[in-house]
């Protein structure tokens, strides 16, 4: 839950920097502008669609963390949007807000994944596509993110220096935080919802 809180604040801060977001952030931003819906609401809707696609076509597992990710993150961002706002003219302050946002976002993501209760729907789709196509995740992930970024840009999502910074540093920071948390994503098993409730009953 702490991971979701930090992730939500991080995503919100990168958006508030107004100098670009991660590929998925650009996609949610652009899609939200086209259908006139809140940014956080788009995160929830896209998460549900991606999850349904992953389960039906990629046979992905659904963990408690996967469901909570969809329910919590987008709604928390809407809550922040409705109660706080940044106004500034300095590019240096914008970069600072972006940097803090990326740190919160990557540590939050690392924290909730290391809980081993299931990855977020967007994280799970990389693994599912990799398993289906027999192509390594390290190639699948950037291909999907580039496609998502291009679509988001064409829809009017905010792209800028922050997008480039996010692409360059996000994966490295998540890897660093995994090491600090003593978590190995290659060997650790993510439980699905059925596993979790069976363990709880036992």
Secondary structure by P-SEA (a helix, b strand, c coil): caaaaaaaaaaaaaaaacccccaaaaaaaaaaaaacccaaaaaaaaaaaaaaaaaacccccccaaaaaaaacaaaaaaaaaacbbbbbccaaaaaaaaaaaaaaaaaaaaaaaaccccccaaaaaaaaaaaaacccaaaaaaaaaaaaaaaaaaacccccaaaaaaaacaaaaaaaaaaaaccccccbbbbcaaaaaaaaac
